[in-house]
């Protein structure tokens, strides 16, 4: 490991001696300056592993130099040796206060100087290794955390897919409604972290349909009153599946599952929440989910034209839907159309077919 040593002394003779001693150390590169101003400029340009500085210098003395160096980025822990006379006790005390690490007395003892430099360089190397280990540990923690987040996202995706297999909805639907949801949150000016959580959590809105019997969930005709009551249990079932997690995205998924069928006028289910008693997540997903259900093909219905689906939202703002969410959605209509095309069902099905064959 190459070490960079900086020497500052206005005496040419001392500078030659100290430079010679420093260069005798293994793998050392020495920068020597008679002018402390130039030495400071060199410190700004590169980081050094050890500094030797004389006290008695014109313009900037040793104290001033140490004080200025310690303020530079990366120089808080660099070892500094001050060269001074034995009887200058006040000078040494002040130097310690400013950040000096060691002292060399004049006249300079060659053996003592070499030993002090070697010891301080060993200390510096230990500091660098410790910092590197801390960085390595930080990196490993980041990698482990990232792996946990990836597994969490994978679990969410699998849960959402499980609900798809029990319902005639498509992979395109959960992608579109999730991106519609984030778009609404963005237009509302909600926190960016919430926007990203919503994108991840929205696909879990119908996870509770796992608990609905097939003869009801897949029934092609109109449900009876008793069947409808069972179907309307899926928000509670979904919330119970997701309940008890400490993961923010799962907690938000629980909230969405429970509230996305509530209506702004209080006539929704399962709890008949009204207006702002419905959390943002439930109000947003209600708009995104219904719009996509209307505007895309299903086995039991034809797709509505996009403009008709938008008109339905506007007509039902304040009753079924939160007016703020509807306004936010239609205000970004070009982006809505882009999402609709980007996650087209035909494209999703083709991609999934290719993956299956592979």
C-alpha positions as CSV (number, residue, x, y, z in Angstrom):
1,X,0.0,0.0,0.0
2,X,1.6,3.3,-1.1
3,X,1.6,6.1,1.5
4,X,1.6,9.8,0.8
5,X,3.7,11.9,3.1
6,X,3.6,15.7,3.2
7,X,6.5,17.7,4.7
8,X,6.3,21.5,5.3
9,X,9.4,23.3,6.6
10,X,10.8,26.7,5.5
11,X,14.4,25.5,6.3
12,X,15.8,23.9,3.2
13,X,18.3,21.9,5.3
14,X,15.5,20.4,7.5
15,X,13.4,19.8,4.4
16,X,16.1,17.7,2.8
17,X,16.7,15.7,6.0
18,X,13.0,15.0,6.6
19,X,12.4,14.1,3.0
20,X,15.3,11.7,3.0
21,X,14.0,10.0,6.1
22,X,10.5,9.8,4.8
23,X,11.6,8.3,1.5
24,X,13.5,5.6,3.3
25,X,10.2,4.2,4.5
26,X,8.7,1.3,2.4
27,X,6.3,2.3,-0.4
28,X,6.3,6.0,0.5
29,X,5.8,9.0,-1.8
30,X,6.9,12.4,-0.4
31,X,5.7,15.9,-1.2
32,X,8.0,18.6,0.3
33,X,7.2,22.3,0.6
34,X,9.1,25.3,2.0
35,X,5.9,27.4,1.5
36,X,3.0,26.4,3.7
37,X,0.5,28.1,1.4
38,X,1.5,25.8,-1.4
39,X,1.4,22.8,1.0
40,X,-2.2,23.7,1.8
41,X,-3.1,23.8,-1.9
42,X,-1.5,20.3,-2.2
43,X,-3.7,19.1,0.6
44,X,-6.8,20.3,-1.2
45,X,-5.7,18.4,-4.4
46,X,-5.1,15.1,-2.7
47,X,-5.3,13.3,0.6
48,X,-2.1,12.4,2.5
49,X,-1.4,9.7,5.1
50,X,1.1,11.7,7.2
51,X,2.1,15.3,7.6
52,X,5.2,16.7,9.2
53,X,5.1,20.5,9.8
54,X,7.5,22.9,11.4
55,X,6.2,25.4,13.9
56,X,8.3,28.5,13.1
57,X,7.3,29.5,9.5
58,X,6.5,32.9,7.9
59,X,3.0,33.9,6.9
60,X,1.4,30.7,8.3
61,X,3.0,29.1,11.4
62,X,2.6,25.5,12.4
63,X,-0.5,26.2,14.5
64,X,-2.3,28.0,11.7
65,X,-1.4,25.2,9.3
66,X,-2.8,22.5,11.5
67,X,-6.0,24.4,12.1
68,X,-6.5,25.0,8.4
69,X,-5.7,21.4,7.4
70,X,-8.1,19.9,10.0
71,X,-10.9,21.8,8.3
72,X,-10.3,20.2,4.9
73,X,-12.5,17.2,3.9
74,X,-10.8,13.9,4.8
75,X,-8.2,15.4,7.0
76,X,-9.8,15.1,10.4
77,X,-7.9,11.9,11.3
78,X,-4.7,12.2,9.3
79,X,-1.7,11.9,11.7
80,X,0.3,15.2,12.0
81,X,3.8,15.6,13.5
82,X,4.9,19.0,14.6
83,X,8.6,19.8,14.6
84,X,9.5,22.2,17.4
85,X,12.1,22.7,20.2
86,X,11.9,20.8,23.5
87,X,11.3,23.9,25.7
88,X,8.3,25.2,23.8
89,X,5.7,23.7,26.2
90,X,2.9,26.3,25.4
91,X,3.5,25.7,21.7
92,X,3.0,22.0,22.1
93,X,-0.1,22.3,24.2
94,X,-1.7,24.6,21.7
95,X,-0.7,22.2,18.9
96,X,-2.4,19.3,20.7
97,X,-5.6,21.4,21.1
98,X,-5.6,22.1,17.3
99,X,-5.1,18.5,16.4
100,X,-1.4,17.6,16.4
101,X,-0.8,13.9,16.9
102,X,3.0,13.8,17.8
103,X,6.1,16.0,18.1
104,X,9.7,15.9,17.0
105,X,12.2,17.9,18.9
106,X,15.0,19.9,17.2
107,X,17.7,19.0,16.5
108,X,16.0,16.0,14.8
109,X,17.1,12.6,15.9
110,X,17.1,10.4,12.8
111,X,16.2,7.1,14.5
112,X,13.4,8.7,16.6
113,X,12.0,10.5,13.5
114,X,11.9,7.3,11.5
115,X,10.2,5.3,14.3
116,X,7.6,8.0,14.9
117,X,6.7,8.2,11.2
118,X,6.5,4.4,10.9
119,X,4.3,4.1,14.0
120,X,1.9,6.8,12.8
121,X,1.7,5.3,9.3
122,X,0.8,2.0,10.8
123,X,-1.9,3.8,12.8
124,X,-3.1,5.4,9.6
125,X,-3.2,2.1,7.7
126,X,-5.2,0.6,10.6
127,X,-7.7,3.5,10.3
128,X,-8.1,3.0,6.6
129,X,-8.6,-0.8,7.0
130,X,-11.2,-0.1,9.7
131,X,-13.1,2.3,7.4
132,X,-12.9,-0.2,4.5
133,X,-14.4,-2.9,6.8
134,X,-17.1,-0.5,7.9
135,X,-17.9,0.2,4.2
136,X,-17.8,-3.5,3.4
137,X,-20.2,-4.2,6.3
138,X,-22.5,-1.4,5.1
139,X,-22.5,-2.7,1.6
140,X,-23.3,-6.3,2.8
141,X,-26.1,-4.9,5.0
142,X,-27.5,-3.0,1.9
143,X,-27.3,-6.2,-0.2
144,X,-29.0,-8.3,2.5
145,X,-31.7,-5.6,2.9
146,X,-32.2,-5.5,-0.9
147,X,-32.5,-9.2,-1.0
148,X,-35.2,-9.1,1.7
149,X,-37.1,-6.4,-0.2
150,X,-36.8,-8.4,-3.4
151,X,-38.3,-11.5,-1.7
152,X,-41.0,-9.3,-0.2
153,X,-41.9,-8.0,-3.6
154,X,-41.8,-11.5,-5.0
155,X,-44.2,-12.7,-2.3
156,X,-46.6,-9.8,-3.1
157,X,-46.5,-10.6,-6.8
158,X,-47.2,-14.3,-6.1
159,X,-50.1,-13.4,-3.8
160,X,-51.6,-11.2,-6.4
161,X,-51.1,-13.8,-9.1
162,X,-52.9,-16.4,-6.8
163,X,-56.0,-14.1,-6.7
164,X,-55.8,-13.8,-10.5
165,X,-56.0,-17.6,-11.0
166,X,-59.3,-17.6,-9.1
167,X,-60.8,-14.7,-10.9
168,X,-61.3,-13.9,-14.6
169,X,-59.2,-10.8,-14.3
170,X,-55.9,-10.6,-16.1
171,X,-52.2,-9.8,-15.4
172,X,-52.7,-6.7,-17.4
173,X,-55.5,-5.6,-15.1
174,X,-53.4,-5.6,-11.9
175,X,-50.5,-3.8,-13.7
176,X,-52.8,-1.2,-15.2
177,X,-54.7,-0.5,-12.0
178,X,-51.5,-0.3,-9.9
179,X,-50.0,2.2,-12.3
180,X,-53.3,4.2,-12.5
181,X,-53.2,4.3,-8.7
182,X,-49.7,5.6,-8.5
183,X,-50.6,8.2,-11.2
184,X,-53.5,9.4,-9.1
185,X,-51.3,9.7,-6.0
186,X,-48.7,11.6,-8.0
187,X,-51.3,14.0,-9.3
188,X,-52.7,14.5,-5.8
189,X,-49.1,15.5,-4.7
190,X,-48.9,12.7,-2.1
191,X,-45.5,11.6,-0.8
192,X,-43.3,9.9,-3.3
193,X,-42.6,7.0,-0.9
194,X,-46.3,6.5,-0.6
195,X,-46.7,6.5,-4.4
196,X,-44.1,3.7,-4.7
197,X,-45.7,1.7,-1.9
198,X,-49.1,2.1,-3.6
199,X,-47.7,0.8,-6.8
200,X,-46.5,-2.4,-5.0
201,X,-49.6,-2.8,-2.7
202,X,-52.5,-2.1,-5.1
203,X,-52.3,-5.5,-6.9
204,X,-53.3,-7.1,-3.6
205,X,-56.7,-5.4,-3.6
206,X,-58.6,-8.5,-4.4
207,X,-56.5,-11.1,-2.6
208,X,-59.5,-12.0,-0.5
209,X,-61.2,-13.6,-3.6
210,X,-59.1,-16.6,-2.8
211,X,-61.6,-17.3,0.0
212,X,-64.7,-17.1,-2.2
213,X,-66.2,-20.4,-3.5
214,X,-65.8,-21.0,-7.3
215,X,-69.5,-21.4,-7.9
216,X,-70.0,-17.8,-6.8
217,X,-66.7,-16.3,-8.0
218,X,-66.9,-17.8,-11.5
219,X,-70.7,-17.6,-11.9
220,X,-71.4,-16.2,-15.4
221,X,-74.9,-14.8,-14.5
222,X,-76.2,-12.4,-11.9
223,X,-75.5,-13.3,-8.3
224,X,-78.4,-13.9,-5.8
225,X,-78.7,-11.8,-2.7
226,X,-77.1,-14.6,-0.7
227,X,-74.3,-15.0,-3.2
228,X,-73.7,-11.3,-3.3
229,X,-73.4,-11.2,0.5
230,X,-70.7,-13.9,0.3
231,X,-68.9,-12.1,-2.5
232,X,-68.8,-8.9,-0.5
233,X,-66.9,-10.7,2.2
234,X,-63.7,-10.7,0.1
235,X,-62.4,-7.3,1.4
236,X,-62.5,-8.7,5.0
237,X,-61.0,-12.0,3.9
238,X,-58.2,-10.1,2.1
239,X,-57.5,-7.9,5.0
240,X,-57.3,-10.9,7.4
241,X,-54.8,-12.6,5.0
242,X,-52.5,-9.6,5.1
243,X,-53.1,-8.6,8.7
244,X,-50.3,-8.5,11.3
245,X,-47.3,-7.7,9.1
246,X,-44.7,-5.1,10.0
247,X,-43.8,-4.6,6.3
248,X,-45.1,-1.2,5.2
249,X,-46.2,-2.5,1.8
250,X,-48.1,-5.4,3.3
251,X,-49.8,-3.1,5.8
252,X,-50.9,-0.8,3.0
253,X,-52.1,-3.9,1.0
254,X,-54.3,-4.8,4.0
255,X,-55.7,-1.3,4.1
256,X,-56.4,-1.4,0.3
257,X,-58.0,-4.8,0.5
258,X,-60.4,-3.7,3.2
259,X,-61.4,-0.3,1.8
260,X,-61.3,-0.3,-2.0
261,X,-65.1,-1.1,-2.2
262,X,-66.1,1.7,0.1
263,X,-68.0,4.5,-1.5
264,X,-67.6,8.2,-1.0
265,X,-71.2,8.7,0.0
266,X,-71.1,5.9,2.6
267,X,-73.0,3.3,0.5
268,X,-70.1,0.9,0.0
269,X,-68.9,-2.1,1.8
270,X,-67.8,-3.8,4.1
271,X,-68.0,-1.0,6.7
272,X,-70.0,1.8,5.0
273,X,-67.2,4.4,5.4
274,X,-67.9,7.9,4.1
275,X,-65.8,10.6,2.5
276,X,-62.4,11.2,4.2
277,X,-63.0,8.4,6.6
278,X,-61.9,6.2,3.7
279,X,-58.1,6.3,3.5
280,X,-56.4,7.7,0.5
281,X,-55.3,4.3,-0.6
282,X,-58.9,2.9,-0.7
283,X,-60.3,6.0,-2.5
284,X,-57.5,5.9,-5.1
285,X,-57.7,2.2,-5.8
286,X,-61.5,2.4,-6.2
287,X,-61.1,4.8,-9.1
288,X,-58.3,2.9,-10.7
289,X,-59.9,-0.5,-10.3
290,X,-63.4,0.4,-11.6
291,X,-62.0,2.4,-14.5
292,X,-59.9,-0.5,-15.7
293,X,-62.8,-3.0,-15.2
294,X,-65.0,-0.9,-17.4
295,X,-62.5,-0.1,-20.1
296,X,-61.2,-3.6,-20.7
297,X,-62.7,-6.8,-22.1
298,X,-63.9,-9.5,-19.7
299,X,-65.4,-12.9,-20.5
300,X,-68.8,-11.6,-19.3
301,X,-68.7,-8.1,-20.9
302,X,-67.4,-6.0,-23.8
303,X,-64.9,-3.2,-23.1
304,X,-66.3,0.3,-22.7
305,X,-64.7,3.0,-24.8
306,X,-62.1,4.9,-22.8
307,X,-64.1,8.2,-23.0
308,X,-67.3,6.4,-21.7
309,X,-65.4,5.0,-18.8
310,X,-64.0,8.4,-18.0
311,X,-67.5,9.9,-18.2
312,X,-68.7,7.3,-15.7
313,X,-66.1,8.4,-13.2
314,X,-67.0,12.0,-13.6
315,X,-70.8,11.2,-13.2
316,X,-70.2,9.3,-10.0
317,X,-67.7,11.7,-8.4
318,X,-69.0,12.5,-5.0
319,X,-71.2,9.4,-4.7
320,X,-69.2,6.3,-5.6
321,X,-65.8,8.0,-6.0
322,X,-63.7,10.6,-4.2
323,X,-64.0,13.8,-6.4
324,X,-60.3,14.7,-5.8
325,X,-59.2,11.3,-7.0
326,X,-61.4,11.5,-10.1
327,X,-60.1,15.0,-10.9
328,X,-56.5,13.9,-10.4
329,X,-57.1,10.9,-12.7
330,X,-58.7,12.7,-15.6
331,X,-56.2,15.6,-15.4
332,X,-53.4,13.2,-16.5
333,X,-55.5,11.6,-19.4
334,X,-52.5,11.3,-21.8
335,X,-50.7,9.2,-19.2
336,X,-53.8,7.1,-18.5
337,X,-53.9,6.3,-22.2
338,X,-50.2,5.4,-22.2
339,X,-50.6,3.0,-19.3
340,X,-53.7,1.4,-21.0
341,X,-51.6,0.7,-24.1
342,X,-48.4,-0.2,-22.3
343,X,-50.1,-3.0,-20.3
344,X,-52.4,-4.2,-23.0
345,X,-53.8,-7.7,-22.2
346,X,-52.8,-9.1,-25.6
347,X,-49.1,-8.1,-24.9
348,X,-49.2,-9.5,-21.4
349,X,-50.7,-12.8,-22.6
350,X,-48.1,-13.1,-25.4
351,X,-45.3,-12.5,-23.0
352,X,-46.6,-15.0,-20.5
353,X,-47.0,-17.6,-23.3
354,X,-43.4,-17.0,-24.4
355,X,-42.1,-17.5,-20.8
356,X,-44.1,-20.7,-20.4
357,X,-42.6,-22.2,-23.6
358,X,-39.2,-21.2,-22.5
